Amino acid sequence: MKFLNDRYAKVFNHKGFDICTLKSACPGQGDMLGYVIDDARFVDQTFDLIDDAVKAINTH
């Protein structure tokens, strides 16, 4: 991971960007259940679907 810590696992790669999700999440402790892109340009963005993350990469 370039920007994310080891709590995340890569589940997909699109155009060289890793799309990741938490290995183990606890929403009660504030963990998000969606997908994130391992790149500083997408910091603080969470996507409900991998397709949404792919669209964000394509439009960036």
Beta strands, then each sheet from edge to edge (+ up, - down):
strand 1: 8-14
strand 2: 17-22
strand 3: 36-37
sheet 1: 1+ 2- 3+
end
